Amino acid sequence: MTRVKRGTTAHKRRKNILKHAKGFKWGRKSKYKAAKEALAHAWSYAYRDRRTKKRNFRRLWQIQINAACREQGISYSKFIAGLKKNKIELDRKILSELAKKNPEVFKKIVEKVKS
């Protein structure tokens, strides 16, 4: 049986971890053990927050639509119910963009919902 030295593989693996930890503070960017620990947390937070981001943006859009609706004299819930009743299939992202950038178009949508 021939002897296998595994130094190159181990070195490559450690180098890869340190490459990902670039930009971290203190020893976490240069010490393998600290970098590995920091990356374990960083990657788990990144995974979690990719999901949280979707929730946060939806909440933001709802708030923006509600504010725009109240200026037109209708509540958010009645507005959304009216959209569904009139089969207007615009998502909240587009509605909030319309409310901010094209208030006259948004006003027409509200008028259609009210009638």
PDB file as gemmi writes it, atoms N, CA and C in Angstrom:
CRYST1    1.000    1.000    1.000  90.00  90.00  90.00 P 1                      
ATOM      1  N   MET A   1       0.844  -1.186   0.000  1.00  0.00           N  
ATOM      2  CA  MET A   1       0.000   0.000   0.000  1.00  0.00           C  
ATOM      3  C   MET A   1       0.888   1.247   0.000  1.00  0.00           C  
ATOM      4  N   THR A   2       0.616   2.178  -0.908  1.00  0.00           N  
ATOM      5  CA  THR A   2       1.429   3.387  -0.966  1.00  0.00           C  
ATOM      6  C   THR A   2       0.906   4.422   0.029  1.00  0.00           C  
ATOM      7  N   ARG A   3       1.806   5.245   0.455  1.00  0.00           N  
ATOM      8  CA  ARG A   3       1.464   6.266   1.438  1.00  0.00           C  
ATOM      9  C   ARG A   3       0.853   7.474   0.721  1.00  0.00           C  
ATOM     10  N   VAL A   4      -0.266   7.980   1.291  1.00  0.00           N  
ATOM     11  CA  VAL A   4      -0.929   9.149   0.705  1.00  0.00           C  
ATOM     12  C   VAL A   4      -0.784  10.316   1.667  1.00  0.00           C  
ATOM     13  N   LYS A   5      -0.127  11.360   1.207  1.00  0.00           N  
ATOM     14  CA  LYS A   5      -0.001  12.567   2.029  1.00  0.00           C  
ATOM     15  C   LYS A   5      -1.164  13.488   1.658  1.00  0.00           C  
ATOM     16  N   ARG A   6      -1.917  13.928   2.663  1.00  0.00           N  
ATOM     17  CA  ARG A   6      -3.145  14.674   2.376  1.00  0.00           C  
ATOM     18  C   ARG A   6      -2.999  16.176   2.630  1.00  0.00           C  
ATOM     19  N   GLY A   7      -1.784  16.637   2.720  1.00  0.00           N  
ATOM     20  CA  GLY A   7      -1.538  18.047   3.023  1.00  0.00           C  
ATOM     21  C   GLY A   7      -2.120  19.002   1.995  1.00  0.00           C  
ATOM     22  N   THR A   8      -2.002  18.661   0.734  1.00  0.00           N  
ATOM     23  CA  THR A   8      -2.473  19.574  -0.321  1.00  0.00           C  
ATOM     24  C   THR A   8      -3.991  19.745  -0.261  1.00  0.00           C  
ATOM     25  N   THR A   9      -4.709  18.654  -0.038  1.00  0.00           N  
ATOM     26  CA  THR A   9      -6.178  18.711   0.041  1.00  0.00           C  
ATOM     27  C   THR A   9      -6.617  19.546   1.238  1.00  0.00           C  
ATOM     28  N   ALA A  10      -5.991  19.296   2.386  1.00  0.00           N  
ATOM     29  CA  ALA A  10      -6.326  20.035   3.604  1.00  0.00           C  
ATOM     30  C   ALA A  10      -6.014  21.520   3.424  1.00  0.00           C  
ATOM     31  N   HIS A  11      -4.873  21.808   2.826  1.00  0.00           N  
ATOM     32  CA  HIS A  11      -4.475  23.198   2.594  1.00  0.00           C  
ATOM     33  C   HIS A  11      -5.464  23.897   1.674  1.00  0.00           C  
ATOM     34  N   LYS A  12      -5.900  23.194   0.636  1.00  0.00           N  
ATOM     35  CA  LYS A  12      -6.854  23.750  -0.325  1.00  0.00           C  
ATOM     36  C   LYS A  12      -8.184  24.065   0.368  1.00  0.00           C  
ATOM     37  N   ARG A  13      -8.633  23.140   1.204  1.00  0.00           N  
ATOM     38  CA  ARG A  13      -9.891  23.324   1.920  1.00  0.00           C  
ATOM     39  C   ARG A  13      -9.818  24.543   2.859  1.00  0.00           C  
ATOM     40  N   ARG A  14      -8.718  24.636   3.602  1.00  0.00           N  
ATOM     41  CA  ARG A  14      -8.545  25.754   4.542  1.00  0.00           C  
ATOM     42  C   ARG A  14      -8.441  27.079   3.795  1.00  0.00           C  
ATOM     43  N   LYS A  15      -7.738  27.061   2.670  1.00  0.00           N  
ATOM     44  CA  LYS A  15      -7.572  28.269   1.858  1.00  0.00           C  
ATOM     45  C   LYS A  15      -8.933  28.748   1.346  1.00  0.00           C  
ATOM     46  N   ASN A  16      -9.764  27.804   0.982  1.00  0.00           N  
ATOM     47  CA  ASN A  16     -11.102  28.126   0.486  1.00  0.00           C  
ATOM     48  C   ASN A  16     -11.953  28.793   1.579  1.00  0.00           C  
ATOM     49  N   ILE A  17     -11.868  28.259   2.790  1.00  0.00           N  
ATOM     50  CA  ILE A  17     -12.609  28.843   3.925  1.00  0.00           C  
ATOM     51  C   ILE A  17     -12.126  30.270   4.175  1.00  0.00           C  
ATOM     52  N   LEU A  18     -10.809  30.460   4.181  1.00  0.00           N  
ATOM     53  CA  LEU A  18     -10.247  31.792   4.428  1.00  0.00           C  
ATOM     54  C   LEU A  18     -10.594  32.759   3.294  1.00  0.00           C  
ATOM     55  N   LYS A  19     -10.728  32.242   2.083  1.00  0.00           N  
ATOM     56  CA  LYS A  19     -11.117  33.083   0.944  1.00  0.00           C  
ATOM     57  C   LYS A  19     -12.530  33.631   1.179  1.00  0.00           C  
ATOM     58  N   HIS A  20     -13.419  32.783   1.677  1.00  0.00           N  
ATOM     59  CA  HIS A  20     -14.797  33.208   1.931  1.00  0.00           C  
ATOM     60  C   HIS A  20     -14.893  34.171   3.118  1.00  0.00           C  
ATOM     61  N   ALA A  21     -13.911  34.105   4.030  1.00  0.00           N  
ATOM     62  CA  ALA A  21     -13.935  34.955   5.221  1.00  0.00           C  
ATOM     63  C   ALA A  21     -13.249  36.303   4.985  1.00  0.00           C  
ATOM     64  N   LYS A  22     -12.894  36.587   3.737  1.00  0.00           N  
ATOM     65  CA  LYS A  22     -12.224  37.845   3.420  1.00  0.00           C  
ATOM     66  C   LYS A  22     -13.131  39.017   3.771  1.00  0.00           C  
ATOM     67  N   GLY A  23     -12.574  40.008   4.443  1.00  0.00           N  
ATOM     68  CA  GLY A  23     -13.361  41.183   4.818  1.00  0.00           C  
ATOM     69  C   GLY A  23     -13.913  41.107   6.228  1.00  0.00           C  
ATOM     70  N   PHE A  24     -13.767  39.964   6.895  1.00  0.00           N  
ATOM     71  CA  PHE A  24     -14.224  39.847   8.274  1.00  0.00           C  
ATOM     72  C   PHE A  24     -13.243  40.591   9.179  1.00  0.00           C  
ATOM     73  N   LYS A  25     -13.700  40.930  10.380  1.00  0.00           N  
ATOM     74  CA  LYS A  25     -12.847  41.672  11.318  1.00  0.00           C  
ATOM     75  C   LYS A  25     -11.945  40.742  12.115  1.00  0.00           C  
ATOM     76  N   TRP A  26     -10.840  41.298  12.591  1.00  0.00           N  
ATOM     77  CA  TRP A  26      -9.915  40.659  13.516  1.00  0.00           C  
ATOM     78  C   TRP A  26      -9.434  39.310  13.029  1.00  0.00           C  
ATOM     79  N   GLY A  27      -9.344  38.334  13.927  1.00  0.00           N  
ATOM     80  CA  GLY A  27      -8.763  37.033  13.564  1.00  0.00           C  
ATOM     81  C   GLY A  27      -9.672  36.184  12.715  1.00  0.00           C  
ATOM     82  N   ARG A  28     -10.917  36.613  12.589  1.00  0.00           N  
ATOM     83  CA  ARG A  28     -11.877  35.796  11.845  1.00  0.00           C  
ATOM     84  C   ARG A  28     -11.578  35.757  10.352  1.00  0.00           C  
ATOM     85  N   LYS A  29     -10.720  36.667   9.890  1.00  0.00           N  
ATOM     86  CA  LYS A  29     -10.350  36.642   8.468  1.00  0.00           C  
ATOM     87  C   LYS A  29      -9.079  35.845   8.207  1.00  0.00           C  
ATOM     88  N   SER A  30      -8.302  35.562   9.254  1.00  0.00           N  
ATOM     89  CA  SER A  30      -6.999  34.934   9.029  1.00  0.00           C  
ATOM     90  C   SER A  30      -6.791  33.618   9.776  1.00  0.00           C  
ATOM     91  N   LYS A  31      -7.530  33.395  10.859  1.00  0.00           N  
ATOM     92  CA  LYS A  31      -7.368  32.161  11.636  1.00  0.00           C  
ATOM     93  C   LYS A  31      -8.448  31.169  11.202  1.00  0.00           C  
ATOM     94  N   TYR A  32      -8.010  29.991  10.780  1.00  0.00           N  
ATOM     95  CA  TYR A  32      -8.924  29.015  10.179  1.00  0.00           C  
ATOM     96  C   TYR A  32     -10.099  28.673  11.086  1.00  0.00           C  
ATOM     97  N   LYS A  33      -9.811  28.370  12.346  1.00  0.00           N  
ATOM     98  CA  LYS A  33     -10.865  27.924  13.260  1.00  0.00           C  
ATOM     99  C   LYS A  33     -11.914  29.029  13.467  1.00  0.00           C  
ATOM    100  N   ALA A  34     -11.437  30.249  13.657  1.00  0.00           N  
ATOM    101  CA  ALA A  34     -12.346  31.388  13.863  1.00  0.00           C  
ATOM    102  C   ALA A  34     -13.125  31.689  12.584  1.00  0.00           C  
ATOM    103  N   ALA A  35     -12.462  31.569  11.456  1.00  0.00           N  
ATOM    104  CA  ALA A  35     -13.108  31.834  10.163  1.00  0.00           C  
ATOM    105  C   ALA A  35     -14.212  30.823   9.903  1.00  0.00           C  
ATOM    106  N   LYS A  36     -13.937  29.556  10.212  1.00  0.00           N  
ATOM    107  CA  LYS A  36     -14.922  28.493   9.998  1.00  0.00           C  
ATOM    108  C   LYS A  36     -16.169  28.741  10.842  1.00  0.00           C  
ATOM    109  N   GLU A  37     -15.949  29.125  12.086  1.00  0.00           N  
ATOM    110  CA  GLU A  37     -17.056  29.432  13.017  1.00  0.00           C  
ATOM    111  C   GLU A  37     -17.859  30.632  12.523  1.00  0.00           C  
ATOM    112  N   ALA A  38     -17.154  31.673  12.106  1.00  0.00           N  
ATOM    113  CA  ALA A  38     -17.818  32.894  11.632  1.00  0.00           C  
ATOM    114  C   ALA A  38     -18.632  32.626  10.373  1.00  0.00           C  
ATOM    115  N   LEU A  39     -18.085  31.824   9.470  1.00  0.00           N  
ATOM    116  CA  LEU A  39     -18.793  31.507   8.228  1.00  0.00           C  
ATOM    117  C   LEU A  39     -20.022  30.643   8.478  1.00  0.00           C  
ATOM    118  N   ALA A  40     -19.933  29.756   9.455  1.00  0.00           N  
ATOM    119  CA  ALA A  40     -21.097  28.920   9.785  1.00  0.00           C  
ATOM    120  C   ALA A  40     -22.269  29.808  10.185  1.00  0.00           C  
ATOM    121  N   HIS A  41     -21.989  30.829  11.005  1.00  0.00           N  
ATOM    122  CA  HIS A  41     -23.039  31.774  11.411  1.00  0.00           C  
ATOM    123  C   HIS A  41     -23.481  32.634  10.232  1.00  0.00           C  
ATOM    124  N   ALA A  42     -22.506  33.159   9.496  1.00  0.00           N  
ATOM    125  CA  ALA A  42     -22.813  34.063   8.383  1.00  0.00           C  
ATOM    126  C   ALA A  42     -23.713  33.389   7.353  1.00  0.00           C  
ATOM    127  N   TRP A  43     -23.378  32.146   7.012  1.00  0.00           N  
ATOM    128  CA  TRP A  43     -24.163  31.453   5.988  1.00  0.00           C  
ATOM    129  C   TRP A  43     -25.558  31.096   6.488  1.00  0.00           C  
ATOM    130  N   SER A  44     -25.676  30.781   7.781  1.00  0.00           N  
ATOM    131  CA  SER A  44     -27.010  30.455   8.304  1.00  0.00           C  
ATOM    132  C   SER A  44     -27.874  31.715   8.362  1.00  0.00           C  
ATOM    133  N   TYR A  45     -27.267  32.850   8.713  1.00  0.00           N  
ATOM    134  CA  TYR A  45     -28.015  34.122   8.725  1.00  0.00           C  
ATOM    135  C   TYR A  45     -28.423  34.501   7.299  1.00  0.00           C  
ATOM    136  N   ALA A  46     -27.538  34.281   6.357  1.00  0.00           N  
ATOM    137  CA  ALA A  46     -27.824  34.624   4.960  1.00  0.00           C  
ATOM    138  C   ALA A  46     -28.996  33.792   4.446  1.00  0.00           C  
ATOM    139  N   TYR A  47     -28.995  32.501   4.769  1.00  0.00           N  
ATOM    140  CA  TYR A  47     -30.080  31.612   4.347  1.00  0.00           C  
ATOM    141  C   TYR A  47     -31.398  32.064   4.963  1.00  0.00           C  
ATOM    142  N   ARG A  48     -31.373  32.334   6.269  1.00  0.00           N  
ATOM    143  CA  ARG A  48     -32.582  32.767   6.985  1.00  0.00           C  
ATOM    144  C   ARG A  48     -33.114  34.082   6.426  1.00  0.00           C  
ATOM    145  N   ASP A  49     -32.213  35.025   6.198  1.00  0.00           N  
ATOM    146  CA  ASP A  49     -32.643  36.373   5.816  1.00  0.00           C  
ATOM    147  C   ASP A  49     -33.055  36.485   4.355  1.00  0.00           C  
ATOM    148  N   ARG A  50     -32.669  35.513   3.529  1.00  0.00           N  
ATOM    149  CA  ARG A  50     -33.207  35.500   2.161  1.00  0.00           C  
ATOM    150  C   ARG A  50     -34.707  35.263   2.208  1.00  0.00           C  
ATOM    151  N   ARG A  51     -35.180  34.540   3.200  1.00  0.00           N  
ATOM    152  CA  ARG A  51     -36.614  34.319   3.376  1.00  0.00           C  
ATOM    153  C   ARG A  51     -37.274  35.500   4.074  1.00  0.00           C  
ATOM    154  N   THR A  52     -36.597  36.045   5.073  1.00  0.00           N  
ATOM    155  CA  THR A  52     -37.138  37.187   5.826  1.00  0.00           C  
ATOM    156  C   THR A  52     -37.316  38.403   4.927  1.00  0.00           C  
ATOM    157  N   LYS A  53     -36.404  38.574   3.972  1.00  0.00           N  
ATOM    158  CA  LYS A  53     -36.446  39.705   3.045  1.00  0.00           C  
ATOM    159  C   LYS A  53     -37.771  39.763   2.299  1.00  0.00           C  
ATOM    160  N   LYS A  54     -38.264  38.606   1.879  1.00  0.00           N  
ATOM    161  CA  LYS A  54     -39.527  38.536   1.144  1.00  0.00           C  
ATOM    162  C   LYS A  54     -40.680  39.033   2.013  1.00  0.00           C  
ATOM    163  N   ARG A  55     -40.670  38.628   3.297  1.00  0.00           N  
ATOM    164  CA  ARG A  55     -41.713  39.071   4.236  1.00  0.00           C  
ATOM    165  C   ARG A  55     -41.652  40.578   4.446  1.00  0.00           C  
ATOM    166  N   ASN A  56     -40.436  41.080   4.648  1.00  0.00           N  
ATOM    167  CA  ASN A  56     -40.266  42.507   4.931  1.00  0.00           C  
ATOM    168  C   ASN A  56     -40.721  43.374   3.766  1.00  0.00           C  
ATOM    169  N   PHE A  57     -40.390  42.956   2.552  1.00  0.00           N  
ATOM    170  CA  PHE A  57     -40.806  43.747   1.394  1.00  0.00           C  
ATOM    171  C   PHE A  57     -42.309  43.724   1.218  1.00  0.00           C  
ATOM    172  N   ARG A  58     -42.933  42.562   1.457  1.00  0.00           N  
ATOM    173  CA  ARG A  58     -44.394  42.484   1.344  1.00  0.00           C  
ATOM    174  C   ARG A  58     -45.054  43.423   2.351  1.00  0.00           C  
ATOM    175  N   ARG A  59     -44.522  43.455   3.585  1.00  0.00           N  
ATOM    176  CA  ARG A  59     -45.060  44.365   4.615  1.00  0.00           C  
ATOM    177  C   ARG A  59     -44.917  45.827   4.184  1.00  0.00           C  
ATOM    178  N   LEU A  60     -43.755  46.162   3.618  1.00  0.00           N  
ATOM    179  CA  LEU A  60     -43.502  47.521   3.158  1.00  0.00           C  
ATOM    180  C   LEU A  60     -44.490  47.920   2.068  1.00  0.00           C  
ATOM    181  N   TRP A  61     -44.701  47.017   1.093  1.00  0.00           N  
ATOM    182  CA  TRP A  61     -45.635  47.308   0.001  1.00  0.00           C  
ATOM    183  C   TRP A  61     -47.045  47.504   0.526  1.00  0.00           C  
ATOM    184  N   GLN A  62     -47.448  46.687   1.514  1.00  0.00           N  
ATOM    185  CA  GLN A  62     -48.791  46.818   2.081  1.00  0.00           C  
ATOM    186  C   GLN A  62     -48.967  48.175   2.747  1.00  0.00           C  
ATOM    187  N   ILE A  63     -47.949  48.623   3.456  1.00  0.00           N  
ATOM    188  CA  ILE A  63     -48.001  49.926   4.136  1.00  0.00           C  
ATOM    189  C   ILE A  63     -48.112  51.047   3.104  1.00  0.00           C  
ATOM    190  N   GLN A  64     -47.325  50.961   2.031  1.00  0.00           N  
ATOM    191  CA  GLN A  64     -47.340  51.997   0.996  1.00  0.00           C  
ATOM    192  C   GLN A  64     -48.688  52.031   0.267  1.00  0.00           C  
ATOM    193  N   ILE A  65     -49.245  50.866  -0.027  1.00  0.00           N  
ATOM    194  CA  ILE A  65     -50.548  50.804  -0.696  1.00  0.00           C  
ATOM    195  C   ILE A  65     -51.626  51.361   0.228  1.00  0.00           C  
ATOM    196  N   ASN A  66     -51.565  51.001   1.496  1.00  0.00           N  
ATOM    197  CA  ASN A  66     -52.545  51.476   2.474  1.00  0.00           C  
ATOM    198  C   ASN A  66     -52.531  52.995   2.558  1.00  0.00           C  
ATOM    199  N   ALA A  67     -51.330  53.577   2.602  1.00  0.00           N  
ATOM    200  CA  ALA A  67     -51.210  55.043   2.683  1.00  0.00           C  
ATOM    201  C   ALA A  67     -51.827  55.709   1.455  1.00  0.00           C  
ATOM    202  N   ALA A  68     -51.552  55.140   0.284  1.00  0.00           N  
ATOM    203  CA  ALA A  68     -52.080  55.695  -0.964  1.00  0.00           C  
ATOM    204  C   ALA A  68     -53.601  55.521  -1.042  1.00  0.00           C  
ATOM    205  N   CYS A  69     -54.086  54.396  -0.551  1.00  0.00           N  
ATOM    206  CA  CYS A  69     -55.533  54.131  -0.565  1.00  0.00           C  
ATOM    207  C   CYS A  69     -56.271  55.102   0.345  1.00  0.00           C  
ATOM    208  N   ARG A  70     -55.720  55.351   1.515  1.00  0.00           N  
ATOM    209  CA  ARG A  70     -56.377  56.233   2.487  1.00  0.00           C  
ATOM    210  C   ARG A  70     -56.483  57.664   1.959  1.00  0.00           C  
ATOM    211  N   GLU A  71     -55.513  58.072   1.136  1.00  0.00           N  
ATOM    212  CA  GLU A  71     -55.609  59.393   0.488  1.00  0.00           C  
ATOM    213  C   GLU A  71     -56.809  59.448  -0.449  1.00  0.00           C  
ATOM    214  N   GLN A  72     -57.159  58.280  -1.024  1.00  0.00           N  
ATOM    215  CA  GLN A  72     -58.298  58.190  -1.945  1.00  0.00           C  
ATOM    216  C   GLN A  72     -59.602  57.870  -1.209  1.00  0.00           C  
ATOM    217  N   GLY A  73     -59.520  57.709   0.108  1.00  0.00           N  
ATOM    218  CA  GLY A  73     -60.720  57.481   0.916  1.00  0.00           C  
ATOM    219  C   GLY A  73     -61.206  56.040   0.937  1.00  0.00           C  
ATOM    220  N   ILE A  74     -60.292  55.102   0.903  1.00  0.00           N  
ATOM    221  CA  ILE A  74     -60.660  53.678   0.985  1.00  0.00           C  
ATOM    222  C   ILE A  74     -59.606  52.966   1.824  1.00  0.00           C  
ATOM    223  N   SER A  75     -60.032  51.952   2.578  1.00  0.00           N  
ATOM    224  CA  SER A  75     -59.063  51.221   3.406  1.00  0.00           C  
ATOM    225  C   SER A  75     -58.349  50.169   2.563  1.00  0.00           C  
ATOM    226  N   TYR A  76     -57.231  49.703   3.064  1.00  0.00           N  
ATOM    227  CA  TYR A  76     -56.415  48.704   2.357  1.00  0.00           C  
ATOM    228  C   TYR A  76     -57.204  47.421   2.129  1.00  0.00           C  
ATOM    229  N   SER A  77     -57.872  46.954   3.180  1.00  0.00           N  
ATOM    230  CA  SER A  77     -58.583  45.676   3.075  1.00  0.00           C  
ATOM    231  C   SER A  77     -59.720  45.749   2.060  1.00  0.00           C  
ATOM    232  N   LYS A  78     -60.443  46.869   2.048  1.00  0.00           N  
ATOM    233  CA  LYS A  78     -61.535  47.033   1.075  1.00  0.00           C  
ATOM    234  C   LYS A  78     -60.976  47.139  -0.347  1.00  0.00           C  
ATOM    235  N   PHE A  79     -59.823  47.781  -0.470  1.00  0.00           N  
ATOM    236  CA  PHE A  79     -59.168  47.935  -1.772  1.00  0.00           C  
ATOM    237  C   PHE A  79     -58.769  46.570  -2.335  1.00  0.00           C  
ATOM    238  N   ILE A  80     -58.125  45.750  -1.510  1.00  0.00           N  
ATOM    239  CA  ILE A  80     -57.671  44.425  -1.943  1.00  0.00           C  
ATOM    240  C   ILE A  80     -58.874  43.530  -2.269  1.00  0.00           C  
ATOM    241  N   ALA A  81     -59.905  43.620  -1.435  1.00  0.00           N  
ATOM    242  CA  ALA A  81     -61.124  42.833  -1.688  1.00  0.00           C  
ATOM    243  C   ALA A  81     -61.750  43.260  -3.015  1.00  0.00           C  
ATOM    244  N   GLY A  82     -61.760  44.571  -3.279  1.00  0.00           N  
ATOM    245  CA  GLY A  82     -62.297  45.094  -4.540  1.00  0.00           C  
ATOM    246  C   GLY A  82     -61.494  44.645  -5.742  1.00  0.00           C  
ATOM    247  N   LEU A  83     -60.187  44.594  -5.598  1.00  0.00           N  
ATOM    248  CA  LEU A  83     -59.320  44.105  -6.685  1.00  0.00           C  
ATOM    249  C   LEU A  83     -59.669  42.664  -7.040  1.00  0.00           C  
ATOM    250  N   LYS A  84     -59.832  41.841  -6.013  1.00  0.00           N  
ATOM    251  CA  LYS A  84     -60.145  40.427  -6.233  1.00  0.00           C  
ATOM    252  C   LYS A  84     -61.525  40.278  -6.877  1.00  0.00           C  
ATOM    253  N   LYS A  85     -62.479  41.099  -6.427  1.00  0.00           N  
ATOM    254  CA  LYS A  85     -63.845  41.048  -6.952  1.00  0.00           C  
ATOM    255  C   LYS A  85     -63.890  41.456  -8.429  1.00  0.00           C  
ATOM    256  N   ASN A  86     -63.098  42.482  -8.782  1.00  0.00           N  
ATOM    257  CA  ASN A  86     -63.057  42.971 -10.167  1.00  0.00           C  
ATOM    258  C   ASN A  86     -62.045  42.227 -11.042  1.00  0.00           C  
ATOM    259  N   LYS A  87     -61.430  41.192 -10.467  1.00  0.00           N  
ATOM    260  CA  LYS A  87     -60.440  40.360 -11.178  1.00  0.00           C  
ATOM    261  C   LYS A  87     -59.278  41.186 -11.752  1.00  0.00           C  
ATOM    262  N   ILE A  88     -58.806  42.154 -10.948  1.00  0.00           N  
ATOM    263  CA  ILE A  88     -57.618  42.927 -11.324  1.00  0.00           C  
ATOM    264  C   ILE A  88     -56.435  42.223 -10.667  1.00  0.00           C  
ATOM    265  N   GLU A  89     -55.591  41.603 -11.478  1.00  0.00           N  
ATOM    266  CA  GLU A  89     -54.500  40.792 -10.941  1.00  0.00           C  
ATOM    267  C   GLU A  89     -53.174  41.542 -10.986  1.00  0.00           C  
ATOM    268  N   LEU A  90     -53.039  42.512 -10.100  1.00  0.00           N  
ATOM    269  CA  LEU A  90     -51.771  43.227  -9.928  1.00  0.00           C  
ATOM    270  C   LEU A  90     -51.231  42.869  -8.556  1.00  0.00           C  
ATOM    271  N   ASP A  91     -49.944  42.527  -8.499  1.00  0.00           N  
ATOM    272  CA  ASP A  91     -49.395  42.186  -7.189  1.00  0.00           C  
ATOM    273  C   ASP A  91     -49.054  43.445  -6.395  1.00  0.00           C  
ATOM    274  N   ARG A  92     -48.749  43.244  -5.125  1.00  0.00           N  
ATOM    275  CA  ARG A  92     -48.531  44.368  -4.214  1.00  0.00           C  
ATOM    276  C   ARG A  92     -47.308  45.201  -4.599  1.00  0.00           C  
ATOM    277  N   LYS A  93     -46.295  44.544  -5.144  1.00  0.00           N  
ATOM    278  CA  LYS A  93     -45.085  45.258  -5.568  1.00  0.00           C  
ATOM    279  C   LYS A  93     -45.435  46.287  -6.639  1.00  0.00           C  
ATOM    280  N   ILE A  94     -46.186  45.863  -7.647  1.00  0.00           N  
ATOM    281  CA  ILE A  94     -46.565  46.747  -8.754  1.00  0.00           C  
ATOM    282  C   ILE A  94     -47.495  47.847  -8.257  1.00  0.00           C  
ATOM    283  N   LEU A  95     -48.441  47.488  -7.395  1.00  0.00           N  
ATOM    284  CA  LEU A  95     -49.383  48.481  -6.862  1.00  0.00           C  
ATOM    285  C   LEU A  95     -48.661  49.573  -6.073  1.00  0.00           C  
ATOM    286  N   SER A  96     -47.679  49.194  -5.267  1.00  0.00           N  
ATOM    287  CA  SER A  96     -46.948  50.196  -4.484  1.00  0.00           C  
ATOM    288  C   SER A  96     -46.102  51.091  -5.397  1.00  0.00           C  
ATOM    289  N   GLU A  97     -45.526  50.503  -6.463  1.00  0.00           N  
ATOM    290  CA  GLU A  97     -44.777  51.298  -7.447  1.00  0.00           C  
ATOM    291  C   GLU A  97     -45.692  52.305  -8.135  1.00  0.00           C  
ATOM    292  N   LEU A  98     -46.892  51.845  -8.516  1.00  0.00           N  
ATOM    293  CA  LEU A  98     -47.863  52.742  -9.148  1.00  0.00           C  
ATOM    294  C   LEU A  98     -48.255  53.862  -8.193  1.00  0.00           C  
ATOM    295  N   ALA A  99     -48.483  53.528  -6.937  1.00  0.00           N  
ATOM    296  CA  ALA A  99     -48.889  54.523  -5.942  1.00  0.00           C  
ATOM    297  C   ALA A  99     -47.814  55.597  -5.764  1.00  0.00           C  
ATOM    298  N   LYS A 100     -46.534  55.180  -5.835  1.00  0.00           N  
ATOM    299  CA  LYS A 100     -45.433  56.136  -5.658  1.00  0.00           C  
ATOM    300  C   LYS A 100     -45.145  56.927  -6.928  1.00  0.00           C  
ATOM    301  N   LYS A 101     -45.000  56.206  -8.057  1.00  0.00           N  
ATOM    302  CA  LYS A 101     -44.503  56.837  -9.282  1.00  0.00           C  
ATOM    303  C   LYS A 101     -45.602  57.362 -10.211  1.00  0.00           C  
ATOM    304  N   ASN A 102     -46.762  56.687 -10.241  1.00  0.00           N  
ATOM    305  CA  ASN A 102     -47.874  57.099 -11.117  1.00  0.00           C  
ATOM    306  C   ASN A 102     -49.175  57.198 -10.324  1.00  0.00           C  
ATOM    307  N   PRO A 103     -49.310  58.220  -9.475  1.00  0.00           N  
ATOM    308  CA  PRO A 103     -50.516  58.303  -8.639  1.00  0.00           C  
ATOM    309  C   PRO A 103     -51.809  58.429  -9.446  1.00  0.00           C  
ATOM    310  N   GLU A 104     -51.735  59.008 -10.650  1.00  0.00           N  
ATOM    311  CA  GLU A 104     -52.952  59.162 -11.458  1.00  0.00           C  
ATOM    312  C   GLU A 104     -53.459  57.803 -11.949  1.00  0.00           C  
ATOM    313  N   VAL A 105     -52.548  56.896 -12.290  1.00  0.00           N  
ATOM    314  CA  VAL A 105     -52.932  55.545 -12.701  1.00  0.00           C  
ATOM    315  C   VAL A 105     -53.523  54.792 -11.501  1.00  0.00           C  
ATOM    316  N   PHE A 106     -52.863  54.970 -10.342  1.00  0.00           N  
ATOM    317  CA  PHE A 106     -53.344  54.318  -9.120  1.00  0.00           C  
ATOM    318  C   PHE A 106     -54.748  54.809  -8.770  1.00  0.00           C  
ATOM    319  N   LYS A 107     -54.965  56.114  -8.974  1.00  0.00           N  
ATOM    320  CA  LYS A 107     -56.273  56.704  -8.681  1.00  0.00           C  
ATOM    321  C   LYS A 107     -57.358  56.068  -9.559  1.00  0.00           C  
ATOM    322  N   LYS A 108     -57.027  55.821 -10.839  1.00  0.00           N  
ATOM    323  CA  LYS A 108     -57.986  55.161 -11.745  1.00  0.00           C  
ATOM    324  C   LYS A 108     -58.332  53.758 -11.273  1.00  0.00           C  
ATOM    325  N   ILE A 109     -57.314  53.053 -10.780  1.00  0.00           N  
ATOM    326  CA  ILE A 109     -57.544  51.693 -10.260  1.00  0.00           C  
ATOM    327  C   ILE A 109     -58.478  51.751  -9.046  1.00  0.00           C  
ATOM    328  N   VAL A 110     -58.225  52.732  -8.174  1.00  0.00           N  
ATOM    329  CA  VAL A 110     -59.073  52.891  -6.971  1.00  0.00           C  
ATOM    330  C   VAL A 110     -60.507  53.209  -7.384  1.00  0.00           C  
ATOM    331  N   GLU A 111     -60.682  54.076  -8.368  1.00  0.00           N  
ATOM    332  CA  GLU A 111     -62.031  54.420  -8.849  1.00  0.00           C  
ATOM    333  C   GLU A 111     -62.759  53.186  -9.369  1.00  0.00           C  
ATOM    334  N   LYS A 112     -62.024  52.347 -10.109  1.00  0.00           N  
ATOM    335  CA  LYS A 112     -62.612  51.111 -10.648  1.00  0.00           C  
ATOM    336  C   LYS A 112     -63.014  50.168  -9.508  1.00  0.00           C  
ATOM    337  N   VAL A 113     -62.187  50.107  -8.486  1.00  0.00           N  
ATOM    338  CA  VAL A 113     -62.457  49.241  -7.329  1.00  0.00           C  
ATOM    339  C   VAL A 113     -63.676  49.742  -6.554  1.00  0.00           C  
ATOM    340  N   LYS A 114     -63.759  51.064  -6.399  1.00  0.00           N  
ATOM    341  CA  LYS A 114     -64.865  51.668  -5.628  1.00  0.00           C  
ATOM    342  C   LYS A 114     -66.221  51.425  -6.302  1.00  0.00           C  
ATOM    343  N   SER A 115     -66.242  51.474  -7.643  1.00  0.00           N  
ATOM    344  CA  SER A 115     -67.537  51.342  -8.344  1.00  0.00           C  
ATOM    345  C   SER A 115     -68.065  49.909  -8.349  1.00  0.00           C  
TER     346      SER A 115                                                      
END                                                                             
